[in-house]
């Protein structure tokens, strides 16, 4: 059955900051742009559901943090809005590297 999906890349301007790895090599994320956005990733599910879109694809650089408490908060936001997280788009680095 066809369904409509939203990629966070489509709303990268309202999301503002993208995040990338810090130069310290320990996996810390830092903003890679100067301008904050007008929307947070946590607000996206309810806003898209209000427009009848119930499937989300998140670009990896839109995660401001990847600790468990933030991911739990994102999961709650998705569940409350009735939005399915279909994929996380990872397009940086070598995901097959052992490190």
C-alpha distances in whole Angstrom, upper triangle without the diagonal:
4,7,10,13,16,19,22,24,23,25,28,30,30,29,33,34,33,34,35,38,41,44,45,43,42,39,39,37,39,38,38,38,41,39,37,34,33,30,30,27,27,27,24,21,23,23,19,18,21,19,15,14,13,13,16,18,21,24,27,30,28,29,33,34,32,34,33,34,32,29,29,29,26,24,26,25,21,21,23,21,17,16,15,17,15,18,21,22,26,28,31,34,33,31,33,36,38,39
4,7,10,13,16,19,21,19,22,24,27,27,27,30,31,30,32,33,36,39,42,44,41,41,37,38,35,37,35,35,35,38,36,34,31,30,28,28,25,25,25,21,19,21,21,17,16,19,16,13,12,12,11,14,16,19,22,25,27,26,27,31,32,31,33,32,33,31,28,28,28,25,24,25,24,20,21,22,20,17,15,14,16,14,16,20,20,24,26,29,32,32,30,32,35,37,38
4,6,10,13,16,18,16,19,21,24,23,23,27,28,27,29,30,33,37,39,41,39,38,35,35,32,34,32,32,32,35,32,31,27,27,24,24,21,22,21,18,15,17,17,13,13,15,13,10,8,8,8,11,13,16,19,22,24,23,24,27,29,28,30,29,30,27,25,25,25,22,20,22,20,17,18,19,16,14,12,11,13,11,14,17,18,22,24,27,30,31,29,31,34,36,37
4,7,10,13,15,13,15,18,20,20,20,23,25,24,26,28,31,34,37,39,37,37,33,33,30,31,29,29,29,31,29,27,24,23,21,21,19,19,18,15,13,15,14,11,11,13,11,8,6,7,7,9,11,14,17,20,22,20,22,25,27,26,29,28,29,26,23,24,24,20,20,21,19,16,17,18,15,14,11,11,12,11,14,16,17,21,22,26,29,30,28,30,33,35,36
4,7,10,12,10,12,15,18,17,17,20,22,21,22,24,27,31,34,35,34,33,29,29,26,27,26,26,26,28,26,24,21,21,18,18,15,17,16,12,11,14,13,9,11,13,11,10,6,7,5,6,7,11,13,16,18,17,18,22,23,23,25,25,25,23,20,22,21,17,17,19,16,13,16,17,14,13,10,9,10,8,10,13,13,17,19,22,25,26,24,27,30,32,32
4,6,8,7,9,11,14,14,13,16,18,17,19,21,25,28,31,33,31,31,27,27,24,24,23,23,22,24,22,21,18,18,15,15,12,14,14,10,10,12,11,8,10,13,11,11,7,8,6,5,6,8,11,14,15,13,16,19,21,21,24,24,24,21,19,21,19,16,16,18,15,13,16,17,14,14,10,11,10,10,10,12,12,16,17,20,24,25,24,27,29,31,31
4,5,6,7,9,12,13,12,14,16,14,16,18,21,24,27,29,28,28,24,24,21,21,20,19,19,22,20,19,16,17,14,14,11,14,14,10,11,14,13,11,13,16,14,14,11,11,9,6,5,6,7,11,12,11,13,16,18,18,22,22,23,19,18,20,19,15,16,19,16,14,17,19,16,16,13,12,10,10,9,9,9,12,14,17,20,22,20,24,26,28,28
4,5,5,6,10,10,8,11,12,11,13,15,19,22,25,27,26,25,22,21,18,18,16,16,16,18,17,15,13,14,11,11,8,12,12,9,11,14,12,11,14,16,15,16,13,13,11,8,6,5,6,9,10,7,10,13,16,16,20,20,21,17,16,19,17,14,16,18,15,14,17,19,16,17,13,13,11,12,11,10,9,12,14,16,19,22,20,24,26,28,27
4,5,5,8,10,9,11,12,10,13,15,18,21,24,27,26,26,22,22,18,18,16,15,15,17,16,15,13,15,13,13,11,15,15,12,14,17,15,14,17,19,17,18,15,16,14,11,9,8,6,10,10,9,12,15,17,18,22,23,24,20,19,22,21,17,19,21,19,17,21,22,20,20,17,17,14,14,13,11,10,12,12,15,18,21,20,24,25,28,27
4,6,8,9,10,12,14,13,16,18,22,25,28,30,29,29,26,25,22,21,19,18,17,19,17,16,13,14,13,14,13,16,15,12,14,16,14,12,15,17,15,16,13,15,13,11,10,10,10,13,13,12,15,17,20,21,25,26,26,22,21,24,22,19,20,22,19,18,21,22,19,20,17,17,15,15,15,14,13,15,16,18,22,24,24,27,29,31,31
4,6,6,6,9,11,12,15,18,21,24,27,29,29,29,25,24,20,20,17,16,15,17,14,13,10,10,9,11,10,13,12,9,12,14,12,11,15,15,14,16,14,15,14,12,11,10,11,14,13,10,14,15,18,20,23,24,24,20,20,22,20,17,19,21,17,17,20,21,18,19,16,17,16,17,16,15,14,17,17,19,23,26,25,29,30,32,31
4,6,5,6,8,8,12,14,18,20,23,26,26,26,22,21,17,16,13,13,11,13,11,11,8,10,10,11,10,14,13,11,14,17,15,14,18,19,18,20,17,18,17,13,12,10,9,12,10,8,12,13,16,18,22,23,23,19,19,22,20,17,20,22,19,18,22,23,20,22,19,19,17,18,16,15,14,15,15,17,20,23,23,27,28,30,29
4,5,5,8,10,13,16,20,22,25,27,27,28,25,23,19,17,14,13,11,12,9,9,7,8,9,11,12,15,14,13,16,18,15,15,19,20,19,21,19,21,20,17,16,14,13,15,13,11,14,15,18,21,24,26,25,21,22,25,22,20,23,24,21,21,25,24,22,24,21,22,20,21,20,18,17,19,19,20,23,26,26,30,31,33,32
4,5,9,11,14,18,21,23,26,28,29,29,25,23,19,18,15,15,13,13,10,8,5,5,6,8,10,13,11,10,14,15,12,13,17,17,16,19,17,19,18,16,16,14,14,16,14,11,14,14,18,20,23,25,23,20,20,23,20,18,21,21,18,18,22,22,19,22,19,21,19,21,20,19,18,20,21,22,25,28,28,32,33,35,33
4,6,8,11,15,18,20,23,25,25,25,22,20,16,15,12,13,11,12,10,7,5,6,5,6,7,10,10,9,13,14,13,13,17,18,17,20,17,18,17,14,14,11,11,13,11,8,10,10,14,16,19,21,20,16,17,19,17,15,18,19,16,16,20,20,18,21,18,19,17,19,18,16,16,17,18,19,22,25,25,29,29,31,30
4,6,10,13,17,18,21,23,24,24,21,19,15,13,10,10,8,9,6,5,3,7,8,8,10,13,13,13,16,18,16,17,20,21,21,23,21,22,21,18,17,14,13,14,11,9,11,11,14,17,20,22,22,18,19,22,20,17,21,22,19,20,24,24,22,24,22,23,20,22,20,18,17,18,18,19,22,25,25,29,29,31,29
4,6,10,13,14,17,20,20,20,18,15,11,9,6,7,5,7,6,5,6,10,10,10,10,14,15,14,18,20,19,19,23,24,24,26,23,24,22,19,17,14,12,12,9,7,9,8,12,15,18,21,20,17,18,21,19,17,21,22,20,21,24,25,23,26,23,23,21,22,20,17,17,17,17,16,19,23,23,27,27,28,26
4,7,11,12,15,18,18,18,15,13,10,8,6,6,6,9,9,9,10,13,12,11,11,14,16,15,18,21,20,20,23,24,24,26,23,23,21,17,15,12,9,9,5,5,8,8,11,13,17,19,20,16,17,20,19,17,20,22,20,20,24,25,24,25,22,22,19,20,18,14,13,13,13,13,16,19,19,23,23,25,23
4,7,9,12,14,14,14,11,10,6,5,4,5,8,11,12,11,12,16,15,13,12,15,17,17,19,22,22,22,25,27,27,28,25,25,22,19,16,13,10,8,5,6,7,6,8,11,14,17,18,15,15,19,18,16,19,22,20,21,24,25,25,26,23,23,19,21,18,14,14,12,13,12,14,17,17,21,21,22,20
4,7,9,12,11,12,9,8,5,6,6,6,10,13,15,15,16,19,19,16,15,18,21,20,22,25,25,25,28,30,30,31,28,27,24,21,18,14,11,9,6,9,9,9,10,11,15,18,19,17,17,21,21,19,21,24,23,23,27,28,27,29,25,25,21,22,19,15,14,12,11,9,11,14,15,18,18,19,17
4,7,8,7,8,6,6,5,6,9,9,13,15,18,18,19,23,22,19,18,21,23,23,25,28,28,28,31,33,33,34,31,30,27,23,20,17,14,11,9,12,11,11,11,12,14,18,19,17,18,21,22,20,23,26,25,25,28,30,30,31,28,27,23,24,20,17,16,13,13,10,10,13,14,17,16,17,14
4,5,6,8,7,5,6,6,9,9,13,15,18,18,20,24,23,21,20,23,25,25,28,30,30,31,33,35,36,37,34,33,30,26,24,20,18,14,12,15,14,12,12,14,15,19,21,19,20,23,23,23,25,28,27,28,31,32,32,34,31,30,26,27,24,20,19,17,17,13,13,16,17,20,18,19,16
4,6,8,9,9,9,9,12,11,15,17,20,21,23,27,27,24,24,26,29,29,31,34,34,34,37,39,39,40,37,36,33,30,27,23,20,17,15,18,17,16,16,17,19,22,24,22,23,27,27,26,29,31,31,31,34,36,36,37,34,33,29,30,27,23,22,19,18,15,14,16,18,20,18,19,15
4,6,8,8,10,11,14,14,18,20,23,23,26,29,28,26,25,27,30,30,32,35,35,36,38,40,41,42,38,37,35,31,28,25,22,19,17,20,18,17,16,17,18,21,23,22,23,26,27,26,29,31,31,32,35,36,37,38,35,34,30,31,28,24,24,20,20,17,15,18,19,21,18,18,14
4,6,8,10,12,15,15,19,21,24,24,26,30,29,26,25,27,30,30,31,35,35,35,37,40,40,40,37,36,33,29,27,23,21,17,16,19,18,17,15,15,17,20,22,21,22,25,26,25,27,30,30,31,33,35,36,36,34,32,28,29,26,22,21,18,18,14,13,14,15,17,14,14,11
4,6,9,12,15,16,20,22,25,24,26,29,28,25,23,25,28,29,30,33,34,34,36,38,39,39,36,35,32,28,26,23,21,17,16,19,16,16,13,13,14,17,19,19,19,22,23,23,25,28,28,29,31,33,34,34,32,30,27,28,25,21,21,18,19,16,14,16,16,18,15,14,11
4,6,10,13,14,18,20,22,21,23,26,24,21,20,22,25,25,26,29,30,30,32,35,35,36,32,31,28,25,22,19,17,13,13,15,13,12,10,10,11,14,17,16,16,19,21,20,22,25,25,25,28,30,30,31,28,27,23,24,21,17,18,15,16,13,12,14,14,16,14,14,11
4,7,10,12,16,18,19,19,21,23,22,19,18,20,23,23,25,28,29,29,31,33,34,35,32,30,28,25,22,19,17,13,12,14,12,10,8,9,10,14,16,14,15,19,19,19,21,24,24,24,27,29,29,30,28,27,23,25,22,18,19,16,17,15,15,17,17,19,18,18,15
4,7,9,12,14,16,15,17,20,19,16,15,17,20,20,22,25,25,26,28,30,31,32,29,28,26,22,20,16,14,11,9,10,9,7,7,8,11,14,15,13,14,18,18,17,20,22,22,22,25,27,27,28,26,25,21,23,20,16,16,14,15,13,14,17,17,20,19,20,17
4,6,9,11,13,13,15,18,18,16,16,18,20,21,23,26,26,26,29,31,31,33,30,29,27,23,21,17,15,13,10,11,10,8,9,11,14,17,18,15,17,20,20,19,22,24,23,24,27,28,28,30,27,27,24,25,22,19,18,17,17,15,16,19,19,23,22,23,20
4,6,7,9,9,12,15,15,14,14,17,19,19,22,24,24,24,27,29,29,31,28,28,26,22,20,16,14,13,9,10,10,8,10,13,16,19,19,16,18,21,20,19,22,24,22,24,27,28,27,29,26,26,23,25,22,19,18,17,17,15,17,21,21,25,24,25,22
4,7,9,11,13,16,17,16,16,19,21,20,24,26,25,25,28,30,30,31,28,29,26,23,20,17,14,13,9,10,12,11,13,16,19,22,23,19,21,24,23,21,25,27,25,25,29,30,29,31,28,27,24,25,22,19,17,16,15,13,16,19,20,24,23,25,22
4,6,8,10,14,15,15,16,19,20,20,23,25,24,24,28,29,28,30,28,28,27,23,21,18,15,15,11,11,13,12,15,18,21,24,24,21,22,25,24,22,26,27,25,26,29,30,29,31,28,28,25,26,24,20,19,18,17,16,19,22,23,27,27,29,26
4,7,10,13,15,15,17,20,21,21,24,26,24,25,29,29,29,32,29,30,29,25,24,21,18,18,14,14,16,14,17,20,23,26,25,22,24,27,25,24,27,29,26,27,31,31,30,32,30,30,28,29,27,24,22,22,21,20,22,26,27,31,30,32,29
4,6,10,12,13,15,18,18,18,22,23,21,23,26,26,26,29,27,28,27,24,22,19,18,18,14,13,15,14,17,20,23,26,25,21,23,26,24,22,26,27,24,25,29,29,27,30,27,28,26,28,26,23,22,22,22,21,24,28,28,32,32,34,31
4,7,9,9,12,14,14,15,19,20,18,20,23,24,24,26,25,25,25,21,21,18,17,17,14,12,13,11,15,18,20,23,22,18,20,23,20,19,23,23,21,22,26,25,24,27,25,26,24,26,24,22,21,22,22,22,24,28,28,32,32,33,31
4,6,7,10,12,12,12,16,17,15,17,20,20,20,23,21,22,22,19,18,16,15,16,14,11,13,12,16,19,21,23,22,18,20,22,19,17,21,22,19,20,23,23,21,24,22,23,21,23,22,20,20,21,22,22,25,28,28,32,32,34,32
4,7,10,12,10,11,15,15,13,15,18,18,18,21,20,21,21,19,19,17,17,19,16,13,15,14,18,21,23,24,22,19,20,22,19,17,21,21,18,19,22,21,20,23,21,23,22,24,23,22,22,24,24,25,28,31,31,35,35,37,35
4,7,8,7,7,11,12,10,12,15,15,16,18,17,18,18,15,16,14,15,16,15,11,13,12,15,18,20,21,19,16,17,19,16,14,17,17,14,15,19,18,16,19,17,19,18,20,20,19,20,21,23,24,27,30,29,32,33,35,33
4,5,5,7,10,11,11,13,15,16,17,19,17,17,17,14,15,12,14,14,13,9,10,9,12,14,16,17,16,12,13,15,12,11,14,14,11,13,16,16,15,18,16,18,16,19,18,17,18,19,21,22,25,28,26,30,31,32,30
4,5,5,8,10,10,11,14,15,16,18,15,15,14,11,11,9,11,11,11,7,7,8,11,12,14,15,14,11,11,13,10,8,11,12,9,10,14,14,13,15,13,14,12,15,15,13,15,16,18,20,23,25,23,27,28,29,28
4,6,7,8,10,11,13,14,16,17,15,14,14,12,13,11,14,14,14,11,10,10,12,13,14,14,12,9,10,11,8,6,9,9,6,8,11,11,11,13,12,14,12,16,16,15,17,19,21,23,25,27,25,29,30,31,29
4,6,6,6,9,11,11,13,15,14,14,14,12,14,13,15,17,16,13,13,13,15,16,18,18,16,13,13,14,11,9,12,11,7,9,12,11,10,13,12,14,14,17,18,17,19,21,23,25,28,30,28,32,33,34,33
4,6,5,6,8,10,11,12,11,11,11,9,11,10,13,15,15,11,12,14,16,17,19,19,18,14,14,15,12,10,12,12,8,9,12,12,9,12,10,12,12,14,15,15,16,19,21,23,26,28,26,30,32,33,32
4,6,5,6,9,10,11,9,8,9,8,11,11,14,16,17,14,14,16,17,18,19,19,17,15,14,14,12,9,10,10,6,5,9,8,6,8,6,9,9,12,14,14,17,20,22,24,27,29,27,30,32,33,32
4,6,5,6,9,10,10,9,11,11,14,15,18,20,20,17,17,18,20,20,22,21,19,17,16,16,13,11,12,11,7,8,10,8,5,8,8,12,13,16,18,18,20,23,26,28,31,33,31,34,36,37,36
4,6,5,7,9,9,10,12,11,14,15,17,20,20,16,17,19,21,22,24,23,22,19,18,19,16,14,15,14,11,11,13,12,8,11,10,14,14,17,18,19,20,23,26,28,31,33,31,35,36,38,37
4,5,5,7,5,7,9,9,12,13,16,19,19,16,17,19,21,22,24,24,23,20,19,19,17,14,15,15,12,10,13,12,9,10,8,11,12,14,16,17,18,22,24,26,30,31,30,33,35,36,36
4,5,5,5,6,9,10,14,15,18,21,22,19,20,22,23,23,25,24,23,20,19,19,17,14,14,14,11,9,11,10,6,7,7,10,12,14,17,18,20,24,26,29,32,33,31,34,37,38,37
4,6,7,9,12,13,17,18,21,24,24,21,22,24,25,26,28,27,25,23,22,22,19,17,17,16,13,13,14,12,8,10,10,14,16,18,20,22,23,27,29,31,35,36,35,38,40,41,41
4,6,9,11,13,16,18,20,23,24,21,23,24,27,27,29,29,27,25,24,24,22,19,19,19,16,14,16,15,11,12,12,14,16,18,20,21,23,26,28,31,34,36,34,37,39,41,41
4,6,10,12,15,18,21,24,25,22,23,26,27,27,29,28,28,25,23,23,22,19,19,18,16,14,15,14,10,10,10,12,15,16,18,21,22,26,28,31,34,35,33,36,39,40,40
4,6,8,11,14,17,20,22,19,20,23,25,25,27,26,25,23,21,21,20,17,17,17,14,12,14,14,10,10,8,10,12,12,15,17,18,22,24,27,30,32,30,32,35,37,37
4,7,10,13,17,19,21,19,19,22,23,23,25,23,23,21,19,19,18,15,14,14,12,9,10,11,8,7,4,6,9,10,13,15,17,21,23,26,29,30,28,31,33,35,35
4,7,10,14,16,18,16,17,20,21,21,23,22,22,20,17,18,17,14,13,15,13,9,11,13,10,9,5,5,6,6,9,12,14,17,20,23,26,27,24,27,30,31,31
4,6,10,13,15,13,13,17,18,17,20,20,20,17,15,16,16,12,12,14,12,9,12,14,11,11,7,6,5,6,7,9,11,14,17,20,23,24,22,25,27,29,29
4,7,10,12,11,12,15,17,16,19,19,20,17,15,17,17,13,13,16,14,12,15,17,15,14,10,9,6,6,5,6,7,11,13,16,19,20,18,21,24,25,25
4,6,8,7,8,12,13,13,16,17,18,14,12,15,15,11,12,15,14,12,15,17,16,16,12,11,8,8,6,5,6,9,11,14,17,18,17,20,22,24,23
4,6,6,8,11,13,13,16,18,19,16,14,18,17,14,16,19,17,15,19,21,19,20,16,15,11,11,9,6,5,6,8,10,14,16,15,18,20,22,21
4,5,6,9,10,10,14,15,17,14,13,16,16,14,15,19,17,16,20,22,21,21,18,16,13,13,10,6,6,5,8,9,11,14,12,16,17,19,18
4,6,8,10,11,14,17,18,15,14,18,17,15,17,20,19,18,22,23,22,23,20,19,16,16,13,10,9,8,9,9,12,15,14,18,19,21,19
4,6,9,10,14,16,16,13,12,16,15,12,15,17,15,15,19,20,19,20,17,17,14,15,13,10,10,11,12,13,16,18,18,21,22,24,22
4,5,7,10,12,13,9,9,13,12,10,13,15,14,14,18,19,19,20,17,17,13,15,13,10,11,11,13,14,16,18,17,21,21,22,20
4,7,10,12,12,9,10,14,12,11,15,16,15,16,20,21,20,22,20,20,17,19,17,14,15,14,16,16,18,21,19,23,23,24,22
4,6,9,9,7,8,12,11,11,14,16,15,17,19,21,21,23,20,20,17,19,17,14,16,15,17,16,18,20,19,22,22,22,20
4,7,8,6,6,10,11,10,12,15,15,16,18,20,21,22,20,19,15,18,15,13,14,14,16,16,17,18,16,20,20,19,17
4,6,6,6,9,10,11,12,15,16,17,19,20,22,23,21,20,17,20,18,16,18,17,20,19,20,21,19,22,22,21,19
4,6,5,6,9,10,10,12,14,15,16,18,20,21,19,19,16,19,18,16,19,19,22,22,22,23,21,23,23,22,21
4,5,5,6,9,10,11,12,14,15,16,19,20,19,19,17,20,20,18,21,21,24,24,25,26,24,26,27,26,24
4,5,5,6,9,10,11,12,14,15,17,18,17,17,15,18,17,15,18,18,21,21,23,25,22,25,26,25,24
4,5,5,6,9,10,10,12,14,15,16,15,14,12,15,14,13,16,16,20,20,22,23,20,23,24,24,22
4,5,5,6,9,10,10,12,14,15,14,14,13,16,16,15,19,20,23,24,25,26,23,26,27,26,25
4,5,5,6,9,10,11,12,14,14,14,13,17,17,16,19,21,24,25,26,28,25,28,29,29,28
4,5,5,6,9,10,11,12,11,11,10,14,14,13,16,18,21,22,24,26,23,26,27,28,26
4,5,5,6,9,10,10,10,10,9,12,13,13,17,19,22,23,25,26,23,26,28,28,27
4,5,5,6,8,10,10,11,11,15,17,17,20,22,26,27,29,30,27,30,31,31,30
4,6,5,6,9,8,10,11,14,16,16,19,21,24,26,28,30,27,30,32,32,31
4,6,5,6,5,7,7,11,13,14,17,20,23,25,27,28,26,29,30,31,30
4,5,5,6,8,9,13,15,16,20,22,26,28,30,31,28,31,33,33,32
4,6,8,11,12,16,18,19,22,25,28,30,33,34,31,34,36,36,35
4,5,9,11,14,17,18,21,24,27,29,32,33,31,33,36,36,36
4,7,10,12,15,17,20,24,27,29,32,33,30,32,35,36,35
4,7,9,12,14,17,20,23,26,28,29,27,29,32,33,33
4,6,9,12,15,18,21,24,26,27,24,26,29,30,30
4,6,8,11,14,17,20,22,23,20,23,25,26,26
4,7,10,13,16,19,21,22,19,21,24,25,26
4,6,9,12,15,18,18,15,18,21,22,23
4,6,10,12,15,15,13,16,18,20,20
4,6,9,12,13,12,15,17,19,19
4,6,9,10,8,12,14,16,16
4,7,9,9,12,14,17,16
4,7,8,11,12,15,14
4,6,9,9,12,11
4,5,6,9,9
4,6,8,9
4,6,9
4,6
4
